[in-house]
Amino acid sequence: EDRSFRDIPEYFSAGDTLVLNDTKVFPARLLGRKKLTGGKVDLLLLEPSAADNPVANSALWRCLVQPTPKEGQEYILGPDGDQVGAVFTERDRDGVPLVRFLDTSDMGAFASKYGLMPLPPYIKRDAGEKDKEVYQTVYASREGAVAAPTAGLHFTQDLLRRISGKGVDILYVTLHVGYGTFRPVEDLENHRMHAERFELTEEVARKLNAALSEKRKIWAVGTTSLRVLETCVQYKKVIPGRGETDLYIREPFEFEAAGGLITNFHLPKTTLLLLVDAFMKADLRTKAYRHAIDHGYRFYSYGDAMLII
């Protein structure tokens, strides 16, 4: 069916559960210069080097750096009068550069003040002030992502109230989306997922288990929410937890938690498309994507959505 997203409450029934990812994108892209040569440098903050550190309280960060850094290379970031020095120290076991910031331990606050929103690489323009609002879900609350859980961008507070008013239980999990979400899949068998931090609380687990035991439908909003659910479910029971997940979902895969999925239209050769393919199966996925192309649907982060029942 071709419908407007505002019609989506019609597909829910009283007793259903809707699971959203409450991660919040922070302005993780920092522009600066090399200390010695003055050449331009572009840093993307990924996460503190220790996964259990809060975003705002670490001086050593995993970063993407352009151009390719050399060991010991120093950088100056930020505007005149409020600059921060940094140095590339080494690469971690995954080959990701580690950058130590020398003049502040509160890089979260510095990035919030001077950083740019990390728009996906296929958006060929610089991020603007408007992106700080629109590249963020209305329920984002836990800072730590470098990419938005884009299926959630379609929701407004009014729409969530309408859904809740139908007797739908709205629950929140957290998965801090990392840069690996855009990494192309070159080898299906040997692809390695970039680990992402997640949390599913005891209260949410209790409510999900009640829904499962009573055979009430659970809807996941986005591939990120779905990955958290499938990371935490074992033998149809959801186990609360927090940590990192590198769950790689592709056909064949037995989904134990979610019975429905709201998602955008994804890039070819990505783990996102593989997950959707496993959820809806190849024949339906081919039909849906062909229909979307033929009817002018918009793809990717700022694009349209599909509801897989």
C-alpha positions, -999 to 999 in steps of 0.1 A, spaced: 0 0 0 11 36 -6 3 57 24 14 88 42 34 82 74 8 101 94 -15 71 87 7 47 105 -14 45 137 -40 27 117 -17 -4 115 -14 -7 153 -37 -25 177 -43 -21 215 -17 -42 233 10 -38 206 45 -27 216 65 -1 197 103 -1 203 123 30 195 160 38 197 166 69 219 202 75 209 211 111 202 235 123 175 261 147 186 279 172 163 309 149 160 326 164 130 355 188 138 374 209 113 409 221 120 445 223 107 478 205 111 500 223 136 532 222 116 520 228 80 486 245 85 470 220 61 433 213 66 422 183 87 387 168 92 381 147 123 350 126 131 347 117 168 334 82 170 335 74 207 358 76 238 385 49 235 369 30 265 333 21 258 322 26 294 334 63 294 306 89 290 309 109 259 319 141 277 347 128 299 375 113 279 405 129 263 414 98 241 389 92 213 385 68 184 383 91 153 382 90 116 408 114 103 412 129 68 437 131 53 453 99 66 472 107 98 509 101 106 519 89 140 526 118 163 509 143 140 495 173 159 463 193 151 447 225 161 409 225 163 383 252 168 381 290 163 408 315 173 406 321 210 390 288 219 412 262 203 420 227 213 452 208 205 452 171 196 477 145 186 473 112 167 488 85 189 482 52 172 456 29 156 435 5 177 431 -32 169 405 -24 143 427 1 126 408 31 138 429 62 147 432 71 184 435 109 190 444 125 223 429 159 230 454 180 250 436 211 263 402 197 275 387 166 290 352 177 280 352 170 243 314 165 243 309 201 253 335 213 228 319 193 199 285 206 209 298 242 206 319 239 175 312 206 158 291 199 127 265 172 124 280 141 108 257 137 78 261 104 59 288 104 32 262 101 4 248 136 13 271 158 -8 268 190 11 281 205 43 259 202 74 241 233 84 223 245 116 190 230 103 206 195 104 211 198 142 173 197 144 161 176 115 189 149 117 176 140 151 146 121 164 121 140 185 127 115 213 165 115 212 178 117 247 211 97 252 240 113 234 265 91 217 256 84 180 274 96 149 244 87 127 207 90 133 184 60 136 167 73 105 134 54 107 127 74 138 130 107 119 95 103 106 78 104 140 65 136 157 54 140 193 18 142 181 21 110 161 35 92 192 6 105 213 -18 92 188 -1 58 188 0 57 226 -37 67 227 -46 35 208 -33 14 237 2 8 222 30 5 247 60 27 236 94 15 249 129 28 244 162 10 239 196 25 231 220 18 203 246 44 196 249 42 158 286 41 146 303 49 113 302 12 104 266 15 95 277 29 61 306 5 56 300 -15 24 298 -53 25 325 -67 2 324 -103 15 291 -118 28 307 -146 47 336 -128 63 321 -93 69 328 -81 104 304 -57 120 317 -26 138 306 -30 174 282 -4 187 272 4 223 237 -6 234 215 -8 265 182 -26 272 169 -20 308 153 -45 331 120 -26 330 119 -27 292 129 -64 292 100 -71 316 75 -54 294 88 -71 263 87 -105 279 51 -99 289 42 -90 253 60 -121 240 43 -145 265 9 -130 257 17 -132 219 12 -94 215 29 -79 185 62 -61 189 72 -35 163 108 -23 159 115 12 146 146 9 125 173 -17 121 191 -4 152 162 -11 175 158 -45 159 195 -53 164 192 -45 201 161 -68 205 178 -97 187 210 -92 206 192 -95 239 166 -123 231 174 -160 237 148 -187 233 120 -161 231 130 -144 263 145 -109 264 175 -105 288 184 -70 299 219 -58 293 243 -32 282 276 -33 264 286 -37 227 269 -56 200 284 -67 167 254 -89 157 255 -95 119 220 -103 106 216 -118 72 196 -146 56 190 -171 71 181 -157 105 154 -165 130 139 -133 145 127 -141 180 114 -107 192 100 -83 166 70 -92 144 70 -59 125 96 -34 113 95 3 103 126 11 82 138 34 54 151 23 20 188 14 23 220 15 3 230 -15 -18 258 -37 -3 251 -27 33 244 -47 64 212 -26 67 198 -40 34 210 -75 44 190 -73 77 159 -61 59 163 -89 33 164 -114 61 133 -100 78 111 -97 47 128 -123 25 143 -116 -9 112 -119 -31 92 -93 -11 122 -71 -7 127 -71 -45 91 -63 -51 90 -35 -25 121 -18 -38 110 -21 -74 77 -5 -64 95 23 -45 117 31 -75 88 30 -100 67 53 -78 94 79 -70 101 71 -33 130 88 -17 158 66 -4 183 67 26 185 90 56 161 118 46 140 95 25 106 77 28 98 47 50 83 12 46 63 -7 71 69 -45 70 40 -63 87 
